Structures are given as structure tokens and as C-alpha cells.
Amino acid sequence: MTQSIVDTLSSLKVIPVIQINRAEDAIWLGEILTQNQLPVAEITFRTPAAAKAIKLMHEHFPELILCAGTVLTAQQADIAKEAGASFVISPGYNPSTVDYCLNNGIDIVPGINNPSQVEVALEKGLTLLKFFPAEASGGVKMLKALASPYTQAQFMPTGGISLNNVSDYLAIPQVVACGGSWIATADTIDKQDKETIVNHIQNIHSLLKTHKG
Ligand SMILES: O=C[C@H](O)COP(=O)(O)O
């Protein structure tokens, strides 16, 4: 992972986690994200449209930081990279997928939610980790406890995060950015409900203006 991408994620603070059913929706969605100063998206491999959606978003908005989420296999990691994703994210720590990515120049942010997984990741040289599922794993209290022995680790908490608790996570110094599907849910994307998505982004910006750190 390049420091420049980590710095950009850290300045944006929130990553929309996107499940897309019609790849073409990636175009208007990418436009909304870039026009509303949240130029970042995690497109999840939870639908057959994921790869094409990544490709379309990357082609139309090359300035947008694009990653592939729910990457479970080496093959998906390859497809994501080929489509234009800058890095891939997995829900858990899958040793074979991680090793494949490390050996093939694909940046990966693996999911962890306990100390043993953090240590396995650090041993591989991976310091940016997804804390997932954040709320169900103990939330802010758990992440603070988990982060404290590993000063070199940084985290992207995801799972159960919303406007109500995102500030609490961002207040932890080792948190780079939080992921969340609430910004552009699968349902709002299916309905092409652009107004709701823009409102969510504007609410994030309003909240972050008051966020210290
Ligand atoms: O990896 C992505 C998560 O499933 C998103 O969680 P969320 O829907 O609670 O924001």
C-alpha cells in the first residue's frame, strides 16, 4: 500500500462500502462521490457485477481511490487488480489469499478481529488492517484494547458503523478511515436514489468538520 493512498484515506476518513447489482450504476455513483468530495469506494465482490463496476468507475473517474471488498480468493484479487482496483480488502485473514497478493504485487488489507490475527498480519509486513465486524466484535472498546500493543498497526474499522458512532472510531489515533455501507446502500443504488446518497455524504462532511483528530 503506498503511503499516498493511506494519506488520502486518512484525509477522507470514511469509505463507502458498495454492493452493486447493475455495473452501469457505478458511473452515476462515481460522479456523485467525486462531485461531493468523497472520491473513494470499496466495491464488494458480493455480486457478479463487481468487476465490471470497478472497471467502469476506474475508467470514468481515474482520480477516485478504488478498492475491491469481500475479496475471498486469489482469483478475485487478480480480477480486481485487472479491473483497476488500487488494493483489495478481505473480511478475514485468509493466509492463501494474503500470500498470493504479497507474491503478486497486489496490495491487500486483510480483516482481523483478534490479537493473534494482528500478529500474523504484522509478521507478513501488513500494517493496515480491517477491523471487522467492528461493532459485533466489541466496537470502539475492543479496538482500543486491540490496537494498544501494536503501535505499528493501523486500522480500518468496518461493520455496524454509521453516522452515530463513526466519530468514536475516528478518535482512535490508529484508525485511518472507517468503512460503511450506510452511505450508499444496495437498496438506494438499486433505486438510483441519488438524493439520499448525496445527503449521507453531506452529513458526513458536516460531522467531520467538527471532528478533531
Ligand atoms: O465489509 C463490509 C461490511 O459488511 C459493511 O458493513 P456495514 O453494512 O455494517 O456497514
The ligand as a Tripos MOL2 file, in Angstrom:
@<TRIPOS>MOLECULE
LIG
   10     9     1     0     0
SMALL
NO_CHARGES

@<TRIPOS>ATOM
      1 O1        -17.3060   -5.2620    4.5880 O.2       1 LIG1
      2 C1        -18.2730   -4.5570    4.6340 C.2       1 LIG1
      3 C2        -19.2720   -4.6340    5.6710 C.3       1 LIG1
      4 O2        -20.0880   -5.7500    5.5280 O.3       1 LIG1
      5 C3        -20.0810   -3.3970    5.7360 C.3       1 LIG1
      6 O3        -20.7110   -3.4070    6.9600 O.3       1 LIG1
      7 P1        -21.9500   -2.4720    7.2050 P.3       1 LIG1
      8 O4        -23.0130   -2.8670    6.2240 O.co2     1 LIG1
      9 O5        -22.3620   -2.7690    8.6300 O.co2     1 LIG1
     10 O6        -21.5080   -1.0490    7.0140 O.co2     1 LIG1
@<TRIPOS>BOND
     1     1     2 2
     2     2     3 1
     3     3     4 1
     4     3     5 1
     5     5     6 1
     6     6     7 1
     7     7     8 2
     8     7     9 1
     9     7    10 1
@<TRIPOS>SUBSTRUCTURE
     1 LIG1         1 GROUP 0 **** ****
